[in-house]
Amino acid sequence: MIFLCGIPTESSLRLVVEQVLQLGLPYVLFNQRDFDDLDLEFQIIDGQVLGWMRLGNSGYRLEQFTGIYSRLMNHDLLPEVEPEPP
């Protein structure tokens, strides 16, 4: 399964999602704007990343993911965090 991260409407990520859909590959899409609805717990044992992630109402073992495509933008530019102090 592929973990896709970023703003889904951003052109590069949108193109990757379209291609993954066209190929019929399993994937999970993390919308960076929903950062407050993500829980992640992991550990590294003998060079292997183990753990779990909750995204919305769904949970995933990190071992399920065989690839990651990340197009995260600078969090300071997200309108959701503008009112936050530096």
N, CA, C and O of each residue as an XYZ file, in Angstrom:
344
protein
N       0.851     -1.166      0.000
C       0.000      0.000      0.000
C       0.899      1.233      0.000
O       1.966      1.231      0.614
N       0.467      2.275     -0.686
C       1.234      3.514     -0.800
C       0.595      4.580      0.097
O      -0.627      4.725      0.136
N       1.429      5.308      0.803
C       0.971      6.410      1.652
C       1.261      7.714      0.914
O       2.423      8.045      0.678
N       0.216      8.456      0.547
C       0.343      9.720     -0.158
C       0.053     10.849      0.825
O      -0.942     10.805      1.548
N       0.922     11.863      0.853
C       0.803     12.941      1.833
C       0.886     14.297      1.162
O       1.720     14.516      0.283
N       0.022     15.203      1.577
C       0.080     16.573      1.092
C      -1.295     17.177      0.940
O      -2.252     16.728      1.571
N      -1.396     18.186      0.110
C      -2.659     18.852     -0.186
C      -3.189     18.223     -1.479
O      -2.581     18.401     -2.535
N      -4.308     17.493     -1.418
C      -4.784     16.744     -2.592
C      -5.032     17.585     -3.837
O      -4.971     17.062     -4.949
N      -5.309     18.864     -3.678
C      -5.565     19.708     -4.847
C      -4.278     20.265     -5.464
O      -4.317     20.848     -6.547
N      -3.149     20.092     -4.790
C      -1.862     20.543     -5.332
C      -1.553     19.676     -6.553
O      -1.708     18.455     -6.511
N      -1.124     20.304     -7.621
C      -1.057     19.626     -8.918
C      -0.206     18.357     -8.921
O      -0.628     17.353     -9.494
N       0.960     18.365     -8.310
C       1.818     17.172     -8.336
C       1.164     16.001     -7.617
O       1.153     14.883     -8.132
N       0.626     16.249     -6.442
C      -0.023     15.180     -5.696
C      -1.283     14.708     -6.413
O      -1.564     13.510     -6.452
N      -2.029     15.628     -6.972
C      -3.247     15.264     -7.710
C      -2.918     14.319     -8.863
O      -3.637     13.347     -9.093
N      -1.835     14.598     -9.588
C      -1.422     13.737    -10.702
C      -1.012     12.346    -10.213
O      -1.318     11.345    -10.861
N      -0.328     12.282     -9.083
C       0.069     10.989     -8.531
C      -1.165     10.196     -8.115
O      -1.250      8.998     -8.387
N      -2.122     10.850     -7.461
C      -3.358     10.166     -7.065
C      -4.078      9.627     -8.297
O      -4.550      8.490     -8.293
N      -4.163     10.429     -9.340
C      -4.820      9.976    -10.570
C      -4.126      8.744    -11.145
O      -4.792      7.807    -11.586
N      -2.803      8.740    -11.144
C      -2.051      7.602    -11.684
C      -2.237      6.362    -10.820
O      -2.418      5.263    -11.345
N      -2.197      6.527     -9.508
C      -2.402      5.398     -8.595
C      -3.795      4.804     -8.806
O      -3.957      3.584     -8.832
N      -4.795      5.668     -8.955
C      -6.150      5.186     -9.226
C      -6.210      4.434    -10.552
O      -6.824      3.371    -10.647
N      -5.576      4.986    -11.558
C      -5.587      4.361    -12.880
C      -4.926      2.979    -12.848
O      -5.365      2.062    -13.542
N      -3.881      2.837    -12.049
C      -3.187      1.565    -11.933
C      -3.888      0.596    -10.981
O      -3.547     -0.586    -10.928
N      -4.857      1.097    -10.240
C      -5.587      0.249     -9.302
C      -4.780     -0.156     -8.082
O      -5.023     -1.210     -7.494
N      -3.818      0.676     -7.699
C      -2.969      0.363     -6.557
C      -3.646      0.778     -5.256
O      -4.345      1.791     -5.217
N      -3.446      0.007     -4.196
C      -3.999      0.397     -2.901
C      -3.206      1.582     -2.331
O      -1.979      1.623     -2.417
N      -3.926      2.530     -1.755
C      -3.254      3.711     -1.208
C      -4.073      4.315     -0.077
O      -5.263      4.039      0.076
N      -3.405      5.139      0.704
C      -4.032      5.959      1.739
C      -3.586      7.383      1.460
O      -2.405      7.637      1.226
N      -4.533      8.310      1.486
C      -4.231      9.721      1.220
C      -4.395     10.522      2.502
O      -5.475     10.566      3.093
N      -3.311     11.153      2.920
C      -3.332     12.041      4.081
C      -3.373     13.480      3.586
O      -2.414     13.972      2.992
N      -4.492     14.144      3.837
C      -4.623     15.559      3.507
C      -3.949     16.354      4.624
O      -4.399     16.328      5.769
N      -2.887     17.049      4.290
C      -2.115     17.785      5.286
C      -2.968     18.767      6.079
O      -2.651     19.073      7.228
N      -4.024     19.254      5.490
C      -4.903     20.185      6.204
C      -5.619     19.513      7.376
O      -6.145     20.193      8.257
N      -5.640     18.182      7.386
C      -6.281     17.431      8.473
C      -5.259     16.917      9.476
O      -5.450     15.859     10.077
N      -4.173     17.667      9.657
C      -3.084     17.228     10.518
C      -3.524     16.943     11.942
O      -2.907     16.131     12.632
N      -4.589     17.607     12.390
C      -5.040     17.387     13.764
C      -5.869     16.114     13.914
O      -6.317     15.803     15.018
N      -6.081     15.382     12.840
C      -6.853     14.140     12.879
C      -5.966     12.940     12.547
O      -6.431     11.950     11.982
N      -4.694     13.040     12.903
C      -3.716     11.985     12.633
C      -2.984     11.663     13.925
O      -2.493     12.560     14.610
N      -2.915     10.389     14.252
C      -2.106      9.918     15.375
C      -1.105      8.924     14.822
O      -1.444      8.095     13.978
N       0.110      9.005     15.292
C       1.169      8.147     14.784
C       2.030      7.691     15.950
O       2.435      8.491     16.794
N       2.299      6.400     15.982
C       3.194      5.847     16.987
C       4.107      4.867     16.275
O       3.637      3.978     15.566
N       5.407      5.025     16.462
C       6.329      4.134     15.770
C       7.583      3.920     16.584
O       7.896      4.673     17.507
N       8.289      2.871     16.215
C       9.603      2.595     16.762
C      10.442      1.970     15.653
O       9.910      1.399     14.701
N      11.740      2.084     15.790
C      12.645      1.499     14.809
C      13.421      0.397     15.514
O      14.148      0.636     16.479
N      13.244     -0.816     15.003
C      13.911     -1.982     15.589
C      14.702     -2.671     14.483
O      14.144     -3.094     13.471
N      15.994     -2.775     14.692
C      16.878     -3.398     13.697
C      16.680     -2.807     12.306
O      16.676     -3.538     11.316
N      16.517     -1.499     12.227
C      16.378     -0.810     10.948
C      14.998     -0.896     10.329
O      14.797     -0.386      9.227
N      14.038     -1.523     10.997
C      12.675     -1.635     10.470
C      11.746     -0.719     11.256
O      11.776     -0.695     12.487
N      10.921      0.033     10.534
C       9.950      0.918     11.167
C       8.687      0.121     11.462
O       8.084     -0.459     10.559
N       8.293      0.097     12.725
C       7.105     -0.616     13.173
C       6.192      0.372     13.894
O       6.673      1.322     14.511
N       4.897      0.157     13.821
C       3.981      1.014     14.556
C       2.620      1.059     13.913
O       2.249      0.187     13.127
N       1.883      2.091     14.262
C       0.518      2.247     13.747
C       0.222      3.713     13.510
O       0.889      4.608     14.031
N      -0.796      3.921     12.710
C      -1.253      5.272     12.406
C      -2.777      5.262     12.386
O      -3.398      4.375     11.800
N      -3.364      6.257     13.033
C      -4.797      6.463     12.930
C      -5.003      7.712     12.107
O      -4.447      8.770     12.399
N      -5.812      7.573     11.072
C      -6.132      8.689     10.185
C      -7.647      8.731     10.084
O      -8.264      7.877      9.447
N      -8.237      9.737     10.720
C      -9.698      9.789     10.777
C     -10.211      8.614     11.574
O      -9.782      8.394     12.707
N     -11.126      7.853     10.995
C     -11.688      6.686     11.676
C     -11.013      5.384     11.275
O     -11.489      4.308     11.637
N      -9.921      5.462     10.539
C      -9.244      4.262     10.055
C      -7.879      4.113     10.710
O      -7.212      5.098     11.024
N      -7.479      2.869     10.909
C      -6.177      2.589     11.489
C      -5.352      1.729     10.551
O      -5.894      0.905      9.814
N      -4.047      1.919     10.580
C      -3.139      1.200      9.689
C      -1.880      0.811     10.439
O      -1.368      1.583     11.250
N      -1.383     -0.384     10.169
C      -0.068     -0.786     10.645
C       0.944     -0.179      9.677
O       0.757     -0.254      8.463
N       1.977      0.402     10.179
C       2.980      1.016      9.303
C       3.646     -0.019      8.396
O       4.122      0.313      7.310
N       3.676     -1.262      8.845
C       4.281     -2.315      8.041
C       3.489     -2.595      6.761
O       4.007     -3.231      5.842
N       2.248     -2.129      6.692
C       1.424     -2.319      5.491
C       1.925     -1.481      4.318
O       1.677     -1.820      3.161
N       2.625     -0.395      4.612
C       3.024      0.542      3.567
C       4.341      0.110      2.922
O       5.326     -0.183      3.601
N       4.323      0.080      1.597
C       5.521     -0.284      0.845
C       6.155      0.924      0.170
O       7.250      0.829     -0.385
N       5.459      2.066      0.220
C       5.994      3.278     -0.385
C       5.302      4.511      0.163
O       4.175      4.459      0.654
N       6.014      5.617      0.063
C       5.481      6.911      0.516
C       5.782      7.941     -0.553
O       6.895      8.007     -1.076
N       4.771      8.750     -0.875
C       4.983      9.911     -1.732
C       4.537     11.118     -0.918
O       3.354     11.261     -0.608
N       5.473     11.976     -0.575
C       5.189     13.108      0.290
C       5.392     14.425     -0.449
O       6.466     14.691     -0.988
N       4.341     15.247     -0.465
C       4.395     16.593     -1.025
C       3.903     17.580      0.036
O       3.111     18.476     -0.256
N       4.383     17.404      1.269
C       3.971     18.293      2.356
C       4.501     19.690      2.085
O       5.630     19.867      1.628
N       3.662     20.685      2.375
C       4.098     22.062      2.216
C       4.509     22.616      3.579
O       4.209     22.025      4.616
N       5.181     23.730      3.565
C       5.586     24.381      4.802
C       4.343     24.641      5.646
O       3.420     25.331      5.213
N       4.330     24.086      6.847
C       3.134     24.209      7.690
C       2.814     25.659      8.050
O       1.659     25.985      8.327
N       3.814     26.524      8.049
C       3.563     27.944      8.351
C       2.679     28.611      7.298
O       2.084     29.655      7.564
N       2.588     28.025      6.115
C       1.793     28.607      5.035
C       0.347     28.118      5.020
O      -0.467     28.607      4.237
N       0.029     27.160      5.879
C      -1.344     26.661      5.931
C      -2.241     27.658      6.644
O      -1.910     28.112      7.740
N      -3.371     28.007      6.041
C      -4.283     28.959      6.693
C      -4.759     28.469      8.054
O      -5.080     29.277      8.926
N      -4.806     27.156      8.244
C      -5.279     26.591      9.520
C      -4.377     26.934     10.688
O      -4.830     26.921     11.832
N      -3.111     27.242     10.434
C      -2.194     27.534     11.535
C      -1.785     28.998     11.593
O      -0.956     29.369     12.424
N      -2.345     29.833     10.735
C      -1.997     31.266     10.721
C      -2.163     31.930     12.090
O      -1.297     32.709     12.488
N      -3.253     31.646     12.829
C      -3.424     32.338     14.102
C      -2.492     31.824     15.202
O      -2.438     32.413     16.281
N      -1.765     30.746     14.951
C      -0.882     30.171     15.970
C       0.384     31.027     16.096
O       0.870     31.564     15.100
N       0.912     31.153     17.304
C       2.183     31.878     17.472
C       3.319     31.055     16.866
O       3.215     29.835     16.741
N       4.414     31.741     16.489
C       5.552     31.019     15.880
C       6.122     29.941     16.798
O       7.075     29.255     16.428
